[in-house]
């Protein structure tokens, strides 16, 4: 199956700072998804990307589908305390099952 | 509202006991999944089903069993053979099994050993 590497594993930042995390795959993907999981809840889809080079925003969040189709990035601008949680990337080649990254644990200090 | 409902939110198991976690969806999705999440860890796939009366083992199926008798329901049984069952269990569904179909998750069941 696909291997998906997500980094960093954890981040500790101050409120107001920008955040960047990324995922790389061992094979070419046709889809990249980004989820957020609040403590004690299930992951919620933030952004879906379906085309190489695609750049999509959702409020203060921006995600990009890498040109090589083997990576994706998620940026959060001007972080706030409610951004705390675990962020997961997911994706795969067309027709395959979704593969999830290991997650990035984000802590925002007020 | 359409969505996925997991119950109960918290569950306690005694040694040697089987317990069943419920997952119901009204999204009309064909595919359903069960994941296990340990503290600070990612999602590990236990079982998945692409259609009624069909299911496949995931990466960590030992000690678990499932059934898919109805499209809406995909219950997970944690058997006494699962020696370390304490974890957060997440159910998900998607239109079909394909990476271009996002999975939608329930709010999870936290299982603990008494």
Boltz contact constraints between the chains, C-beta under 6 A:
constraints:
  - contact:
      token1: [A, 31]
      token2: [B, 99]
      max_distance: 6.0
  - contact:
      token1: [A, 31]
      token2: [B, 100]
      max_distance: 6.0
  - contact:
      token1: [A, 33]
      token2: [B, 102]
      max_distance: 6.0
  - contact:
      token1: [A, 41]
      token2: [B, 107]
      max_distance: 6.0
  - contact:
      token1: [A, 42]
      token2: [B, 90]
      max_distance: 6.0
  - contact:
      token1: [A, 42]
      token2: [B, 105]
      max_distance: 6.0
  - contact:
      token1: [A, 42]
      token2: [B, 106]
      max_distance: 6.0
  - contact:
      token1: [A, 42]
      token2: [B, 107]
      max_distance: 6.0
  - contact:
      token1: [A, 42]
      token2: [B, 108]
      max_distance: 6.0
  - contact:
      token1: [A, 43]
      token2: [B, 105]
      max_distance: 6.0
  - contact:
      token1: [A, 45]
      token2: [B, 102]
      max_distance: 6.0
  - contact:
      token1: [A, 48]
      token2: [B, 102]
      max_distance: 6.0
  - contact:
      token1: [A, 91]
      token2: [B, 99]
      max_distance: 6.0
  - contact:
      token1: [A, 92]
      token2: [B, 99]
      max_distance: 6.0
  - contact:
      token1: [A, 95]
      token2: [B, 98]
      max_distance: 6.0
  - contact:
      token1: [A, 96]
      token2: [B, 99]
      max_distance: 6.0
  - contact:
      token1: [A, 97]
      token2: [B, 97]
      max_distance: 6.0
  - contact:
      token1: [A, 98]
      token2: [B, 99]
      max_distance: 6.0
  - contact:
      token1: [A, 98]
      token2: [B, 103]
      max_distance: 6.0
  - contact:
      token1: [A, 100]
      token2: [B, 43]
      max_distance: 6.0
  - contact:
      token1: [A, 102]
      token2: [B, 42]
      max_distance: 6.0
  - contact:
      token1: [A, 103]
      token2: [B, 42]
      max_distance: 6.0
